[in-house]
Amino acid sequence: LADLKCDLHLEGESVLRELSRRKRIDLFFFYKESLTNIIRHSGASKVSTQLIANNREILLRITDNGHGITDSSPPEVPPSLKRRARLLGAQVFLESPADGGITILLKLKDRKFRLF
């Protein structure tokens, strides 16, 4: 990420500490895989990350300003991210912001996925 401008916003750090070690590691690997895809494929110059955790859910939103995914409409989640989300027991979505780029959204819900 040395050549990218990066912004990170974190809410609910105490909730994240309550996650099992395995869930924290899987969440980190999902984030790492997302950044790897952005670096390799997006042509982005900026990445913005929001990680918001509360007692009901955890949301990870990663947005870049690259050229987006042009080979499918709506954009299809890459297999590597689908696999990582499945390991977490989470849902993953892609959004195409109006100003370009792509947004990766990962949602983990407490009740359904027994995070804590």
C-alpha positions in Angstrom: 0.0 0.0 0.0 3.0 2.3 -0.1 1.8 4.0 -3.3 -1.8 4.4 -2.1 -3.4 7.0 0.1 -5.2 5.0 2.9 -7.8 6.0 5.3 -8.9 3.8 8.2 -11.9 4.4 10.5 -12.5 2.0 13.4 -15.5 1.8 15.8 -16.1 -0.8 18.5 -12.6 -1.9 19.2 -13.7 -3.4 22.5 -16.3 -5.6 20.7 -13.6 -6.8 18.3 -11.4 -7.9 21.2 -14.3 -10.2 22.3 -14.1 -12.1 19.0 -12.5 -15.5 19.1 -8.9 -15.6 17.9 -9.9 -17.7 14.8 -12.6 -15.0 13.8 -10.1 -12.2 14.2 -7.5 -14.1 12.0 -10.2 -14.8 9.4 -11.3 -11.2 9.4 -7.7 -10.1 9.0 -7.2 -12.5 6.1 -10.3 -11.3 4.4 -9.1 -7.7 4.7 -5.6 -8.7 3.4 -7.1 -10.5 0.4 -9.3 -7.5 -0.4 -6.2 -5.2 -0.4 -4.3 -7.6 -2.5 -7.1 -7.6 -5.1 -7.2 -3.8 -5.1 -3.4 -3.5 -5.5 -3.3 -6.1 -8.3 -6.4 -5.2 -10.3 -7.9 -1.8 -9.6 -5.4 0.8 -10.6 -6.6 2.8 -7.5 -4.7 5.6 -5.9 -6.8 5.7 -2.7 -8.3 3.1 -0.4 -10.7 3.8 2.5 -11.6 1.3 5.1 -14.4 1.4 7.7 -14.6 -1.3 10.4 -17.6 -0.9 12.6 -18.4 -3.4 15.3 -21.2 -3.5 17.9 -23.0 -6.3 19.8 -25.3 -7.1 16.9 -22.9 -7.1 13.8 -19.6 -6.3 12.3 -19.3 -4.3 9.1 -16.2 -4.0 7.1 -16.4 -1.6 4.1 -13.4 -1.2 1.8 -13.7 1.4 -1.0 -11.2 2.2 -3.7 -11.2 4.8 -6.5 -9.9 2.4 -9.2 -11.6 1.5 -12.4 -14.0 -1.0 -10.8 -15.0 -4.4 -12.1 -15.9 -4.0 -15.8 -16.5 -7.6 -16.8 -19.8 -8.1 -15.0 -22.8 -6.0 -14.2 -23.7 -6.0 -11.3 -20.1 -6.7 -10.2 -19.4 -10.3 -9.1 -17.5 -11.0 -5.9 -14.2 -12.6 -6.7 -13.9 -16.3 -5.7 -11.1 -15.6 -3.2 -13.3 -13.2 -1.3 -16.3 -15.5 -1.4 -14.2 -18.3 0.1 -12.9 -16.0 2.8 -16.4 -14.8 3.7 -17.7 -18.3 3.8 -14.9 -19.2 6.3 -16.1 -16.3 8.4 -19.7 -17.3 8.1 -20.3 -13.8 6.7 -22.0 -12.2 3.7 -20.0 -10.3 1.1 -21.3 -7.8 -1.4 -19.8 -5.5 -4.0 -21.1 -2.1 -4.9 -20.1 0.3 -7.7 -20.1 3.9 -6.3 -21.2 6.5 -8.8 -17.8 8.2 -8.8 -16.0 5.0 -9.8 -14.1 2.3 -8.0 -15.6 -0.5 -6.0 -16.8 -1.1 -2.5 -16.4 -4.4 -0.8 -18.8 -4.9 2.1 -18.5 -7.7 4.6 -21.3 -8.3 7.1 -21.1 -10.6 10.1 -24.2 -10.8 12.3 -23.9 -12.0 16.0 -27.0 -14.2 16.4 -26.8 -16.1 13.2 -23.0 -16.6 13.2 -22.3 -16.8 16.9 -19.4 -14.4 16.8 -18.9 -13.9 20.6 
